[in-house]
Amino acid sequence: MATAALAVLIPLAGCRQDMQNEPKMIPQRGSKFFASGRSVRPQVLGTVARGQLDADTYFYTGLIDEKAQDAMPYPVNMTVLRRGQERFDIYCTPCHSRVGNGRGMIVERGYKPAGDLLSSRILKEPLGHYFDVISHGYGAMPDYAAQITPQDRWAIAAYIRALQLSQNATLQDVPAGVNIQTLAEVSQQMGYAPSFPQGWTIPALTNVPSAGDMIPNAKLTNTNQQAGPEATNHGVAGKQSRAKGTKK
Ligand code: HEC
């Protein structure tokens, strides 16, 4: 019996649940393993780790001798432009809008006006400038280096050129023999009224409730008796009349 118990216990003793105490290195935590106290070996001077070689400076910066250049580091085809369009629509349209005129939703709601990518000044900027702006931000614009890979940043830069062309295109830009349709015709084919692509007039708001109407207990919370009978609307009217009074 005892021999049988030992036979079970001895293998179990070697089977401790040690997973909560793994001998692994955690970033920024010291270790007694190396004499230096570090948990990683410093990179050997003059070597580059796998996947960290940014040898193609232009591809990674858009600059040559610190000046932005107007060239793509790889050939552009429709696949690249479609990828650029997709990434642009995800990351840039909230501020620059789908056509790039700088009037995206966020700007319409009060963000600092984003650059109009169709303006003559920005149109003249080289492709490398767009790459640089995405990589490092520009004025009030944050950078998108963490979200967009260098490959995709170039695809977006190429797509900005396509947008600029599309918004300034003339009939001469269309190859001979290609059927040209007006926006009104395209709208109708898509099932919209011909006037769909024209400017939209947003109807003015009427019957906007006042602050007092939106806060049901507003009248009850106003304890300012001094302000007089007009101070029923959450004190707002009373404050206004006092402000007028001080001006006199
Ligand atoms: C959060 C809003 C926002 C987003 C998103 C945004 N931008 Fe901008 N962008 C701005 C603002 C604001 C400016 C103008 C900055 C200034 O002049 O201070 C600007 C300016 C620019 C300019 C003009 C720089 C110049 O030379 O004047 C370019 C090019 C540009 N953005 C490209 C992009 C691209 C490409 C993306 C998407 C990857 C993008 N932006 C996303 C807000 C944004």
Residues whose N, C-alpha, C, O or C-beta is under 5 A from the ligand:
A	BS01	HEC	Y91 C92 P94 C95 K112 P113 A114 G115 Y130 V133 I134 Y138 G139 A140 M141 Y144 I156
